[in-house]
Amino acid sequence: MIFILVILAILVSLFFPTMLLRDSFQISSSVKKIYIAANDTEALREIIREFNEKNKGKIEVELIVFKYEKFSTNKKKELITRTMRSLNGKIDIFSIDQIWVPRIAKWSEDLRPYFSKEDLSKLVKPALETCVYDSTLCSIPLFLDLGIMYYRKDLISKLDNYKAIETKLMHGITWDELFQLSKQLNSKYSYVFQGKNYEGLICNYLEFLGGNSNYNNLDYFSSVNNDRTIAKLQFMQDLILKEHLVPKQVSTFEEASSFRYSIKNDIPFFRGWSTIYKLVKIEDEDSTKINYLGIAPLPHFESEKSVSTIGGWNLMVSRYSNVKKEAVKFLKFTMSEAAQKILYSREEYLPVIKSIYSDSLFISKYPRIKFYSERLEQIVRRPFIEDYTRLSDVLAFYINQTLKGNFKAQEALNAAQRDLNKILTNQYK
C-alpha cells in the first residue's frame, strides 16, 4: 500500500501539479477542458495554440508535460499504465509510443465510431497499422519516425569521386562498400549505432537482420536463435571487438549520446532516427557540423535490401474521459494538413497523411520528404503484441551483453531463447 501511494505521489508531481483543480474548473466554466499528457515540443504547443484559437470559448486543450527525459522507454510506458489504473478520467488524451498500443489498449476508447473509412483512408498504411489492435481502433497516429543513416558531407567531399559516392549512398550501399569508403577517409571508426540495453537496441538489431520484415507477431520470439540471427549478431559484435570499425562505447549509447559522439568524433556514417538531428542539441564549435549531415538508407548485406525500423507516437483517448467528443475533435485536427505540416517543418516528425507526400509545393520546400516516402516502402516492424516490452527486454539484455563481449552470438541467443520460452510457456500456455 505504501509503495502504491509513493508511486501516485511521484505521478502527480511529474505530470500535473494543477490537476486537483480540474473538476472544480470544469463545473465553473462553459469551456470544455481537454488534458493531454505528452512530450513538450514546440510543434505540439503550436498545434494546441491553433486548435484553441479555432475553438475559443468552446474547447481548450491543456498540455500536461510528461517529463520523459527522466525515464527509459519502458518506464514511460509503466507510468502511463499506472496513471490510467489509478487516476481514471484525470487525463483525456495520452501520447504513446506506437509499440505500446497492445499493452495500453484495454484503457483506450474504441475510436471506430468516431472515424469514418474516409477519415482513415487519408492515413499512410504504416501509420494506420500501428493504431489497430484486436480489431479495435485504439489510437490515431501523431507522427512517424524511421531509422536512417546519417553521413558527413564535409568528410565525403574530400574524396575525388565525391558526387558519384553520394549518388550511390542515396540508393543504399552494402556494409563492404561502407567500410571501403571509411578506409579512403582514414577514419578511426566507420560507423556508430545504438547498443545500450534498451528498446532502441532492438530497433537497431532488426535493421541488421534486414531482409525479412515479418516480425509482426509472437512467432518472432519463439525463434530468435537460428543460423541467420546468430550470423547477424556475430557480425555486430565483430564490428566492435574484431574489426574495430565501431567504438566499444556503442554498448552504452542511446539516441542522444550516439549522435553527440558521432558529431564530436567526426564519424563518417552513423545510424539515427529521422528526427534526431532536430531534437538533440550540439554545443560549441561542433554545432556547425550539423549543417553537413546527409541522409541515406541504412547499410545492407549483399543480396539483401536496406530496411528501416518504423517508430512514432500515437494519440489515445482514455476510456475514462468525460470529454471524449471534444478529445476526438482535437485528434482529427492533428490529422489535418496544417497540423501535420507544423510537425514536419518544426521538428521533422514524419507526416501520417498521404497528401503531404504528394504535395509538390511542400516537397519543393522540404525535399527530404521524397526520401522518407521511399523509405516507408522498406520498413521493418517490431512484434505488435501485449507482452512485447517484457519479451523485448530479455532479448535486448543478451544482445547488449554480446556487444560487450560477454557472450558469443550463439551463446547469447541460446540463453535468450531459454528465458523467452519460460515467459511464453507461462503466459501463452
C-alpha positions as CSV (number, residue, x, y, z in Angstrom):
1,M,0.0,0.0,0.0
2,I,2.8,2.4,0.9
3,F,4.5,1.6,-2.5
4,I,1.3,2.5,-4.4
5,L,0.9,5.8,-2.5
6,V,4.5,6.7,-3.3
7,I,4.0,5.9,-7.0
8,L,0.9,8.1,-7.1
9,A,2.8,10.9,-5.4
10,I,5.5,10.7,-8.0
11,L,3.0,10.7,-10.8
12,V,1.2,13.8,-9.5
13,S,4.5,15.7,-9.1
14,L,5.7,14.7,-12.5
15,F,2.6,15.2,-14.6
16,F,0.1,17.6,-13.3
17,P,0.6,19.9,-10.3
18,T,-2.7,21.6,-11.0
19,M,-4.8,18.5,-11.8
20,L,-6.6,18.5,-8.5
21,L,-8.3,21.7,-9.6
22,R,-9.7,20.2,-12.7
23,D,-13.1,19.1,-11.6
24,S,-14.0,22.4,-9.9
25,F,-12.8,24.3,-13.0
26,Q,-14.9,22.2,-15.3
27,I,-18.0,22.9,-13.3
28,S,-17.4,26.6,-13.2
29,S,-16.7,27.1,-16.9
30,S,-18.7,26.5,-20.1
31,V,-15.4,25.8,-21.9
32,K,-14.7,22.0,-22.3
33,K,-11.2,21.4,-21.0
34,I,-9.1,18.6,-22.5
35,Y,-6.0,17.5,-20.8
36,I,-3.3,15.8,-22.9
37,A,-0.2,14.1,-21.5
38,A,2.7,14.3,-23.9
39,N,6.2,15.4,-24.7
40,D,6.7,19.1,-24.5
41,T,7.6,20.1,-28.1
42,E,7.4,23.4,-30.0
43,A,5.4,21.7,-32.7
44,L,2.8,20.2,-30.4
45,R,2.4,23.5,-28.5
46,E,1.8,25.4,-31.8
47,I,-0.8,22.8,-32.8
48,I,-2.6,23.2,-29.4
49,R,-2.5,27.0,-29.7
50,E,-4.1,26.9,-33.2
51,F,-6.7,24.4,-32.1
52,N,-7.6,26.5,-29.0
53,E,-7.9,29.7,-31.1
54,K,-10.2,28.0,-33.6
55,N,-12.4,26.7,-30.7
56,K,-12.1,29.7,-28.4
57,G,-14.9,29.8,-25.9
58,K,-15.9,26.2,-26.6
59,I,-12.9,23.8,-26.2
60,E,-9.5,24.3,-24.6
61,V,-6.6,21.8,-24.7
62,E,-4.1,22.0,-22.0
63,L,-0.7,20.2,-22.2
64,I,0.3,18.2,-19.2
65,V,4.0,17.6,-19.7
66,F,5.4,14.1,-19.3
67,K,9.0,14.6,-18.2
68,Y,10.0,11.8,-20.4
69,E,13.7,12.6,-20.4
70,K,13.9,11.3,-16.9
71,F,12.9,7.8,-17.9
72,S,13.7,4.9,-20.2
73,T,11.1,3.9,-22.9
74,N,9.8,1.1,-20.7
75,K,9.5,3.3,-17.6
76,K,7.5,5.8,-19.6
77,K,5.0,3.1,-20.5
78,E,4.7,1.9,-16.9
79,L,4.0,5.5,-15.8
80,I,1.2,5.8,-18.3
81,T,-0.4,2.4,-17.3
82,R,-0.2,3.3,-13.6
83,T,-1.8,6.6,-14.3
84,M,-4.7,5.0,-16.2
85,R,-5.3,2.5,-13.5
86,S,-5.2,5.0,-10.6
87,L,-6.4,8.3,-11.9
88,N,-9.1,7.3,-14.4
89,G,-10.5,10.4,-16.2
90,K,-8.0,13.0,-15.0
91,I,-6.2,12.9,-18.3
92,D,-8.2,12.7,-21.6
93,I,-5.5,12.1,-24.2
94,F,-2.3,10.2,-23.9
95,S,0.6,10.5,-26.3
96,I,2.0,6.9,-26.6
97,D,4.8,5.2,-28.4
98,Q,3.2,3.1,-31.1
99,I,4.7,-0.1,-29.8
100,W,2.8,0.4,-26.5
101,V,-0.7,0.2,-28.2
102,P,-1.3,-3.5,-27.5
103,R,-0.3,-3.1,-23.8
104,I,-2.5,0.0,-23.3
105,A,-5.4,-0.9,-25.5
106,K,-7.6,-2.0,-22.6
107,W,-7.7,1.6,-21.3
108,S,-8.3,3.2,-24.6
109,E,-11.6,4.4,-26.1
110,D,-12.6,2.5,-29.2
111,L,-12.3,5.2,-31.9
112,R,-14.1,3.3,-34.6
113,P,-17.5,5.1,-34.1
114,Y,-15.8,8.5,-34.4
115,F,-13.7,8.0,-37.6
116,S,-15.2,7.1,-41.0
117,K,-13.5,5.0,-43.6
118,E,-12.8,8.2,-45.5
119,D,-11.1,9.7,-42.4
120,L,-8.8,6.6,-42.1
121,S,-8.1,6.4,-45.8
122,K,-6.2,9.6,-45.5
123,L,-3.5,7.9,-43.4
124,V,-0.5,6.2,-44.8
125,K,-0.6,2.5,-44.3
126,P,2.3,2.1,-41.9
127,A,0.8,4.8,-39.6
128,L,-2.7,3.3,-39.6
129,E,-1.4,-0.2,-38.9
130,T,0.1,1.0,-35.6
131,C,-3.4,2.1,-34.4
132,V,-5.4,-1.1,-34.7
133,Y,-5.2,-3.9,-32.1
134,D,-7.6,-6.9,-31.7
135,S,-9.8,-5.3,-34.4
136,T,-10.2,-2.1,-32.3
137,L,-9.0,1.4,-33.4
138,C,-7.1,2.2,-30.2
139,S,-5.4,5.4,-31.3
140,I,-4.7,7.8,-34.0
141,P,-1.1,8.4,-35.3
142,L,0.5,11.7,-34.5
143,F,3.8,11.3,-36.4
144,L,6.2,8.6,-37.7
145,D,9.9,8.1,-37.3
146,L,12.4,6.0,-39.3
147,G,15.8,4.5,-38.7
148,I,18.2,6.1,-41.3
149,M,21.9,6.5,-41.9
150,Y,23.5,9.9,-41.5
151,Y,26.7,10.7,-43.3
152,R,29.1,13.7,-43.2
153,K,29.1,15.5,-46.5
154,D,32.1,17.6,-45.5
155,L,34.2,14.4,-44.9
156,I,33.0,12.6,-48.0
157,S,33.7,15.6,-50.2
158,K,37.4,15.1,-49.6
159,L,37.3,12.1,-51.9
160,D,37.9,12.6,-55.7
161,N,34.7,10.8,-56.7
162,Y,32.5,12.6,-54.1
163,K,29.5,13.1,-56.4
164,A,29.3,9.5,-57.5
165,I,29.7,8.3,-54.0
166,E,26.9,10.5,-52.7
167,T,24.6,9.3,-55.5
168,K,25.4,5.7,-54.5
169,L,24.8,6.4,-50.9
170,M,21.3,7.7,-51.7
171,H,20.5,4.4,-53.4
172,G,21.8,2.4,-50.5
173,I,25.3,0.8,-50.0
174,T,26.4,-2.5,-48.7
175,W,28.4,-2.9,-45.5
176,D,31.5,-3.8,-47.5
177,E,31.2,-0.6,-49.6
178,L,30.8,1.5,-46.4
179,F,34.0,0.0,-44.9
180,Q,35.9,0.7,-48.2
181,L,34.8,4.3,-48.1
182,S,35.9,4.6,-44.5
183,K,39.4,3.3,-45.4
184,Q,39.6,6.0,-48.0
185,L,38.7,8.6,-45.4
186,N,41.3,7.2,-42.9
187,S,38.6,7.3,-40.2
188,K,39.4,5.8,-36.8
189,Y,35.9,4.4,-36.7
190,S,33.5,3.8,-39.6
191,Y,30.1,3.6,-38.0
192,V,28.1,4.1,-34.8
193,F,24.7,2.7,-33.8
194,Q,22.7,2.5,-30.6
195,G,23.8,-0.5,-28.5
196,K,22.7,0.2,-24.9
197,N,20.4,-2.3,-23.1
198,Y,17.1,-0.7,-24.1
199,E,14.4,-0.7,-26.7
200,G,16.4,1.2,-29.2
201,L,18.9,-1.7,-29.4
202,I,16.1,-3.9,-30.7
203,C,15.3,-1.4,-33.4
204,N,19.0,-1.5,-34.5
205,Y,19.1,-5.3,-34.3
206,L,16.1,-5.7,-36.5
207,E,17.7,-3.4,-39.1
208,F,20.9,-5.5,-39.0
209,L,18.7,-8.6,-39.5
210,G,17.3,-6.9,-42.5
211,G,15.6,-8.7,-45.4
212,N,12.6,-10.3,-43.8
213,S,10.2,-7.8,-42.3
214,N,7.8,-10.3,-41.0
215,Y,8.4,-9.8,-37.2
216,N,4.9,-8.6,-36.5
217,N,3.7,-11.4,-34.3
218,L,4.5,-13.7,-31.4
219,D,6.4,-16.2,-33.5
220,Y,9.4,-13.9,-33.7
221,F,10.2,-14.5,-30.0
222,S,9.8,-18.3,-30.3
223,S,12.7,-18.5,-32.9
224,V,15.3,-15.9,-32.0
225,N,18.2,-18.4,-32.3
226,N,18.7,-19.6,-35.8
227,D,21.6,-19.6,-38.3
228,R,20.6,-16.3,-39.7
229,T,20.2,-14.4,-36.4
230,I,23.3,-15.9,-35.0
231,A,25.4,-14.7,-38.0
232,K,23.9,-11.2,-37.9
233,L,24.5,-10.8,-34.2
234,Q,28.0,-12.1,-34.5
235,F,28.6,-9.6,-37.3
236,M,27.5,-6.8,-34.9
237,Q,30.0,-8.0,-32.2
238,D,32.8,-8.4,-34.8
239,L,32.4,-4.8,-35.9
240,I,33.3,-3.7,-32.4
241,L,35.7,-6.3,-31.0
242,K,37.3,-7.9,-34.0
243,E,37.3,-5.4,-36.9
244,H,37.4,-2.3,-34.6
245,L,35.2,-0.4,-37.1
246,V,32.7,0.6,-34.4
247,P,33.7,2.1,-31.0
248,K,33.3,-0.1,-27.9
249,Q,31.2,2.7,-26.4
250,V,28.2,1.8,-28.6
251,S,27.2,-0.7,-25.9
252,T,26.3,2.3,-23.7
253,F,24.8,4.5,-26.4
254,E,21.2,5.5,-26.9
255,E,19.9,8.1,-29.4
256,A,21.3,11.3,-27.9
257,S,24.7,10.0,-26.8
258,S,25.4,8.2,-30.0
259,F,24.5,11.3,-32.0
260,R,26.7,13.6,-29.9
261,Y,29.6,11.1,-30.0
262,S,29.4,10.8,-33.8
263,I,29.4,14.5,-34.3
264,K,32.2,15.3,-31.9
265,N,34.4,12.5,-33.2
266,D,33.8,13.0,-36.9
267,I,32.3,9.6,-37.5
268,P,31.6,9.5,-41.3
269,F,28.5,7.2,-41.0
270,F,26.1,6.6,-38.1
271,R,22.6,5.4,-37.5
272,G,19.9,7.6,-36.0
273,W,16.1,8.3,-36.2
274,S,14.9,10.8,-38.8
275,T,14.1,13.3,-36.0
276,I,17.3,13.1,-34.0
277,Y,19.3,15.9,-35.6
278,K,16.4,18.3,-34.8
279,L,15.9,17.2,-31.2
280,V,19.4,16.8,-29.8
281,K,21.3,20.0,-29.1
282,I,25.0,20.1,-30.1
283,E,27.0,22.8,-28.3
284,D,30.1,24.9,-29.1
285,E,32.0,24.6,-32.3
286,D,30.6,21.1,-33.1
287,S,27.2,22.7,-33.8
288,T,28.3,23.8,-37.2
289,K,28.8,20.2,-38.2
290,I,25.1,19.6,-38.2
291,N,24.9,21.6,-41.5
292,Y,27.0,18.9,-43.2
293,L,24.7,16.0,-42.4
294,G,23.3,14.0,-45.3
295,I,20.8,11.2,-45.0
296,A,20.7,7.8,-46.8
297,P,19.3,4.3,-46.4
298,L,20.9,2.1,-43.8
299,P,23.7,-0.2,-45.0
300,H,22.7,-3.7,-46.1
301,F,24.2,-7.0,-46.8
302,E,24.9,-8.3,-50.3
303,S,21.7,-9.7,-51.9
304,E,19.6,-8.1,-49.2
305,K,17.7,-4.7,-49.1
306,S,18.1,-1.9,-46.6
307,V,15.3,-1.8,-44.1
308,S,14.3,0.8,-41.5
309,T,12.6,0.2,-38.2
310,I,9.5,2.3,-38.0
311,G,8.7,4.3,-34.9
312,G,6.5,7.1,-34.0
313,W,3.9,8.3,-31.5
314,N,0.1,8.0,-31.4
315,L,-2.7,9.8,-29.5
316,M,-5.0,7.7,-27.4
317,V,-8.3,8.8,-25.8
318,S,-8.8,7.4,-22.3
319,R,-12.0,5.4,-22.0
320,Y,-12.5,7.2,-18.6
321,S,-12.5,10.7,-20.2
322,N,-15.6,12.8,-19.7
323,V,-14.9,14.9,-22.9
324,K,-14.5,12.2,-25.5
325,K,-16.3,14.0,-28.3
326,E,-14.1,17.1,-27.8
327,A,-10.9,14.9,-27.5
328,V,-11.7,13.3,-30.8
329,K,-12.2,16.7,-32.4
330,F,-8.6,17.5,-31.3
331,L,-7.3,14.2,-32.7
332,K,-8.9,15.0,-36.1
333,F,-7.2,18.4,-36.0
334,T,-3.8,16.7,-35.5
335,M,-4.6,14.7,-38.7
336,S,-5.1,17.9,-40.7
337,E,-2.6,19.0,-43.3
338,A,-2.0,22.2,-41.4
339,A,-1.1,20.3,-38.2
340,Q,1.0,17.7,-39.9
341,K,3.0,20.3,-41.8
342,I,3.7,22.0,-38.4
343,L,5.1,18.8,-37.1
344,Y,7.4,18.3,-40.0
345,S,8.5,21.8,-40.5
346,R,9.3,22.4,-36.9
347,E,10.9,19.1,-35.9
348,E,10.9,16.8,-39.0
349,Y,8.3,14.5,-37.5
350,L,7.2,12.4,-40.5
351,P,3.6,13.0,-41.7
352,V,1.0,10.4,-41.2
353,I,-1.3,11.5,-44.0
354,K,-0.8,10.7,-47.7
355,S,-1.5,14.1,-49.1
356,I,1.7,15.7,-47.8
357,Y,3.9,13.1,-49.5
358,S,2.4,14.2,-52.9
359,D,2.2,18.0,-52.2
360,S,4.6,19.4,-54.8
361,L,4.9,22.8,-53.1
362,F,5.7,21.3,-49.8
363,I,8.2,18.8,-51.3
364,S,10.0,21.7,-53.1
365,K,10.5,23.4,-49.8
366,Y,11.3,20.2,-47.9
367,P,12.8,17.8,-50.4
368,R,13.7,15.2,-47.8
369,I,10.0,14.3,-47.8
370,K,10.5,12.4,-51.0
371,F,13.3,10.3,-49.4
372,Y,11.2,9.5,-46.4
373,S,8.3,8.5,-48.6
374,E,10.5,5.9,-50.4
375,R,11.8,4.6,-47.1
376,L,8.3,4.0,-45.9
377,E,8.2,1.2,-48.5
378,Q,11.1,-0.6,-46.9
379,I,10.3,-0.8,-43.2
380,V,10.6,-3.4,-40.5
381,R,8.1,-3.7,-37.6
382,R,8.6,-4.9,-34.1
383,P,6.1,-7.6,-32.9
384,F,2.8,-5.9,-32.1
385,I,1.8,-7.9,-29.1
386,E,0.7,-7.1,-25.5
387,D,3.8,-8.6,-23.8
388,Y,6.2,-7.1,-26.3
389,T,8.1,-5.0,-23.8
390,R,8.7,-7.9,-21.4
391,L,10.0,-10.2,-24.1
392,S,12.0,-7.4,-25.8
393,D,13.8,-6.7,-22.5
394,V,15.1,-10.2,-22.4
395,L,16.5,-10.1,-26.0
396,A,17.9,-6.6,-25.5
397,F,19.9,-7.7,-22.4
398,Y,21.6,-10.6,-24.2
399,I,22.3,-8.6,-27.4
400,N,23.9,-5.9,-25.2
401,Q,26.0,-8.5,-23.4
402,T,27.2,-9.8,-26.7
403,L,28.2,-6.3,-27.9
404,K,30.2,-6.0,-24.6
405,G,32.0,-9.3,-25.4
406,N,30.5,-11.3,-22.5
407,F,28.9,-13.8,-24.9
408,K,29.4,-15.1,-28.3
409,A,26.3,-14.6,-30.5
410,Q,25.2,-18.3,-30.4
411,E,25.6,-18.5,-26.6
412,A,23.6,-15.2,-26.2
413,L,20.7,-16.2,-28.4
414,N,20.5,-19.7,-26.9
415,A,20.3,-18.1,-23.5
416,A,17.8,-15.6,-24.7
417,Q,15.6,-18.3,-26.2
418,R,15.7,-20.3,-23.0
419,D,14.5,-17.2,-21.0
420,L,11.9,-16.2,-23.6
421,N,10.5,-19.7,-23.7
422,K,9.9,-19.6,-19.9
423,I,7.8,-16.4,-20.4
424,L,6.0,-17.8,-23.5
425,T,5.2,-21.0,-21.8
426,N,3.7,-19.4,-18.7
427,Q,1.9,-16.6,-20.5
428,Y,0.5,-18.3,-23.6
429,K,0.1,-22.0,-22.5
